[in-house]
Structure formats: structure tokens, C-alpha cells
Amino acid sequence: MTPLAQLVDALIDTADPVLTVTDNASDDEDAQALLGAMLARLEGLYAPRDLLIATAVLEAVTPMLVETNVLLTTQPVGRPV
């Protein structure tokens, strides 16, 4: 399996749990605190550089997903061809 395929699988595997946590939080601040507490162990498992690389990848992925979702859910404007 390629690294990209592994990233895709990991994003799919994490989507529901992250949504569950954020949906159950009363506001964005609570969601951030909950996720921070749940993921705190990562600081002991990975070097800061590794966490920063993971963050950079997620920051790059997010706009791609948003843009693609907008393209998929937006009705075409104008006259049908």
C-alpha cells in the first residue's frame, strides 16, 4: 500500500470519531479541549517534528477536501448543455 493510500485510509478511519467528539461538544472550545486531552499521549510517542509534519499534511488536505466537496455539492449555474 502506498503512503498516499495509507493517508486516505487513515482519514476515513478518523472522520467518524472526530465528528462524534465535535458533535458532542457544546462549542468549538470544548471540542478543542476534548481532542487535545484525547491526543495528549501523542506528545510522548512522537517527536515534535513528526507532529508538525502531520499537522502540515492535515492543513494541506483540508482545503482540498472542502474545495472538492463544494464542487460535488454545488449545482451548475447557467443553461444546461
C-alpha positions as CSV (number, residue, x, y, z in Angstrom):
1,M,0.0,0.0,0.0
2,T,1.4,3.4,-0.9
3,P,1.8,6.2,1.6
4,L,-1.0,8.1,0.0
5,A,-3.3,5.2,0.2
6,Q,-2.4,4.8,3.9
7,L,-3.2,8.5,4.4
8,V,-6.6,8.1,2.7
9,D,-7.4,5.1,4.8
10,A,-6.4,6.9,8.0
11,L,-8.5,10.0,7.1
12,I,-11.5,7.8,6.5
13,D,-10.9,5.8,9.8
14,T,-10.7,9.1,11.8
15,A,-13.5,11.0,10.3
16,D,-16.4,9.5,12.3
17,P,-14.6,9.5,15.7
18,V,-13.6,13.2,15.2
19,L,-17.1,14.2,14.2
20,T,-18.5,12.3,17.2
21,V,-16.3,14.3,19.6
22,T,-17.0,17.6,18.0
23,D,-20.8,16.9,17.7
24,N,-20.9,16.0,21.4
25,A,-19.0,19.1,22.5
26,S,-21.1,22.2,23.4
27,D,-18.8,24.6,21.4
28,D,-15.6,24.8,19.5
29,E,-13.5,25.5,22.6
30,D,-14.9,22.3,24.3
31,A,-14.2,20.3,21.1
32,Q,-10.6,21.5,21.0
33,A,-10.1,20.8,24.7
34,L,-11.6,17.3,24.3
35,L,-9.5,16.4,21.3
36,G,-6.4,17.9,23.0
37,A,-6.9,15.7,26.0
38,M,-7.5,12.6,24.0
39,L,-4.5,13.2,21.8
40,A,-2.1,14.4,24.5
41,R,-0.3,10.9,24.6
42,L,1.0,11.6,21.1
43,E,3.5,14.1,22.5
44,G,5.2,11.2,24.3
45,L,5.0,8.9,21.3
46,Y,6.3,11.1,18.6
47,A,8.9,13.8,18.2
48,P,7.7,17.4,17.9
49,R,8.9,17.4,14.3
50,D,6.7,14.4,13.4
51,L,3.6,16.1,14.9
52,L,4.4,19.2,12.9
53,I,4.7,17.2,9.7
54,A,1.3,15.5,10.5
55,T,-0.2,19.0,11.1
56,A,1.2,20.3,7.8
57,V,-0.3,17.4,5.9
58,L,-3.7,17.8,7.5
59,E,-3.6,21.6,6.9
60,A,-2.9,20.8,3.2
61,V,-5.6,18.2,3.0
62,T,-8.4,20.3,4.5
63,P,-8.8,22.9,1.7
64,M,-8.6,20.1,-0.9
65,L,-11.5,18.3,0.7
66,V,-13.5,21.4,1.2
67,E,-13.0,22.5,-2.4
68,T,-13.9,19.1,-3.8
69,N,-17.0,18.9,-1.6
70,V,-18.1,22.3,-2.8
71,L,-17.6,21.2,-6.4
72,L,-19.5,17.9,-5.8
73,T,-22.5,19.6,-4.0
74,T,-22.9,22.8,-6.0
75,Q,-25.4,22.7,-8.8
76,P,-24.1,24.0,-12.1
77,V,-25.1,27.6,-12.9
78,G,-26.3,28.6,-16.3
79,R,-28.1,26.9,-19.1
80,P,-27.9,23.1,-19.5
81,V,-25.7,21.9,-22.4
